[in-house]
C-alpha cells in the first residue's frame, strides 16, 4: 500500500512500528489473560513457528480460548489468546494458566498432563483416527472404522440438538443421552481391540481411543465444555494461514508481538467487532493511560461507538 503511494518504508522501520503497537496493546492482553483464568472452561492448542534467532525446531505458538466463535448471550466471555514460547513443553501451559481452576480441553499432547486442573480430550481427534483407518479399508466395503464413525456421529447429533441450551440443561441431557452411548462405544472398543492387529490402521485408532478414554468422556460431566477441541483448532487457523505468507519471525520480540496482535484481532472478531476499528479505538484510548481497562474490553465496546 505504501508503494502504491510512492512511499518507501524500510522493513526494519515497519517491524518496529508493529512491535511498538504490541507494547502498547500488552496491558489489554494481560487483562484478557486474567479474565481467561476466571472462565469455567478453556480450550488449548499449539502450532510450530519458526523464529530465526531461536531453536526453530522447538518454537511454538500456544493458543488458549474460551466462550464461542461469535457473540452469544450465555454469560461466557469470548477470549482468544496467543502465547509464544520457545518450547512445546507442558510447563508452558502450566505457567500461562497459573491460577486457573477450571477445566482445560486439549488434544492428546502429553504436555497438558502437567496441568493440575481437570483435563478432557477431543472426540474429533478420535474420529480422525477412524477416518484414517477407513481410508485403509478395501474400497466399497464397510468395516470397523465405519462402525466407530457411526457411533461417534450419534454423540455429535446429541450435541447439535442441545447447543442452544443452558449449561445445566446440557449437562443433564448428556447424562441422560450421551452416557449410555459412550458405555456402548467403550464395550465395542474393548471387544474390537482383541480382534484386530495392534499396528493396523484400525488397531491404532482403537488403541488411541482406549488410551484417551478417561479424557474423551470428560465432557459429559459438565455443561461448560464441548465434545471436541475444535474451537481452539479454529483459533489456530488464522495464525497458520498467516504463517504461510510471512514464513517466520526474526527474533523472539517479533514472535511475541505477533502473539499480542493476533490475540487482540481474534478476540475482537469473536466478540463481533471489526478488528481495524477496534485497533483504532485502542490506539486512541490507551495513550490516555486509563486507570481501569474494563471499558476497553471487546465485550464492552459497541460497534456504533467506534469510528
Secondary structure as UniProt FT lines:
FT   HELIX           3..5
FT   HELIX           11..36
FT   TURN            37..38
FT   STRAND          41..48
FT   TURN            52..53
FT   TURN            56..58
FT   STRAND          60..66
FT   STRAND          79..85
FT   HELIX           91..96
FT   TURN            97..99
FT   STRAND          103..105
FT   HELIX           110..114
FT   STRAND          119..120
FT   HELIX           123..135
FT   TURN            139..140
FT   HELIX           144..162
FT   TURN            163..164
FT   HELIX           167..173
FT   HELIX           174..178
FT   HELIX           179..193
FT   TURN            194..195
FT   TURN            198..199
FT   HELIX           201..211
FT   HELIX           213..216
FT   HELIX           217..221
FT   HELIX           230..246
FT   HELIX           252..270
FT   TURN            271..272
FT   HELIX           275..285
FT   HELIX           286..288
FT   HELIX           294..296
FT   HELIX           298..300
FT   HELIX           303..305
//
